[in-house]
Amino acid sequence: MTAKKNHKVVKTTKIARQKKIAVGSKKIVNSSAVPEKSPMIPQIRSEEIRFLRGDDGPAKETWRTFRIMAEFVNGLETLGGVTKGVSMFGSARLKPGSRYYELATKTGFEMGKKGFTVITGGGPGAMEASNKGARQAKTKSFGLNIKLPFETHINQFVDDSCDFNFFFVRKVMLVKYAHAFVILPGGMGTMDEMFEALTLIQTGKIRDFPIILMGKDYWAGLIDWMKTTMMGEGMISDSDFDHIHMTDEPKEAARIAEDHWKKYLMSLKRELI
């Protein structure tokens, strides 16, 4: 009887262990059963992954467009009152107290003092620092959060926020209400957002608002490569750099944004005449 009972307990424990692993429990009892994965690789199949991979049938794909539309509506309603905005991009990995985190905080503060509404991705790192600076300047700031298996929490300095499943919807909102773009040191996502803005300006889809790169040491190599290789091969023109500004000074960044804002207002007046 004892042997049978022990066998039953072992079998039950094994089943419970498998169930914990199957549902993605944070506490994995049998770690050898699940291969280690990078924390930067999504552990779930998100709505956007299913959409882009075409995992679902035509009927569900068609109905998903209404969910996409709902995200646009949510973003438009959340940001609808913004008339003078600056979108600030940068790495979520920046730690409080680090050089670039403090740079982001000071830049957000100076932008707030000039009356800009600060818009970020709403997460940690550079986004948190930018929202924090806006809070210190007593200006409103927004966080446009993307739902991911990592870096998904809204930071404590955001005044208003909305969530997105789809990156492309969120990117539209980050561009639509911005009259200047501040690019702090960052990785792949930051590069994506910077070149998205540059492409829209180059193609005339948005006005020539300034692209302000904070941290000369960080960005100098990229700009040199763009000038020597991209422009050297005729892929871009010298005029494409007219919209790019590099500085280490938050006050200078705010001045550049303010000067372009005034030019924008003047151009609107001329259009009305």
Secondary structure as GFF3:
##gff-version 3
##sequence-region A 1 273
A	DSSP	alpha_helix	2	22	.	.	.	ID=ss1
A	DSSP	three_ten_helix	31	33	.	.	.	ID=ss2
A	DSSP	alpha_helix	47	53	.	.	.	ID=ss3
A	DSSP	alpha_helix	58	79	.	.	.	ID=ss4
A	DSSP	beta_strand	85	89	.	.	.	ID=ss5
A	DSSP	alpha_helix	99	113	.	.	.	ID=ss6
A	DSSP	beta_strand	117	120	.	.	.	ID=ss7
A	DSSP	alpha_helix	126	136	.	.	.	ID=ss8
A	DSSP	beta_strand	141	146	.	.	.	ID=ss9
A	DSSP	beta_strand	160	164	.	.	.	ID=ss10
A	DSSP	alpha_helix	167	176	.	.	.	ID=ss11
A	DSSP	beta_strand	181	183	.	.	.	ID=ss12
A	DSSP	alpha_helix	188	202	.	.	.	ID=ss13
A	DSSP	beta_strand	211	214	.	.	.	ID=ss14
A	DSSP	alpha_helix	216	225	.	.	.	ID=ss15
A	DSSP	pi_helix	226	230	.	.	.	ID=ss16
A	DSSP	three_ten_helix	238	243	.	.	.	ID=ss17
A	DSSP	beta_strand	244	247	.	.	.	ID=ss18
A	DSSP	alpha_helix	250	272	.	.	.	ID=ss19
###
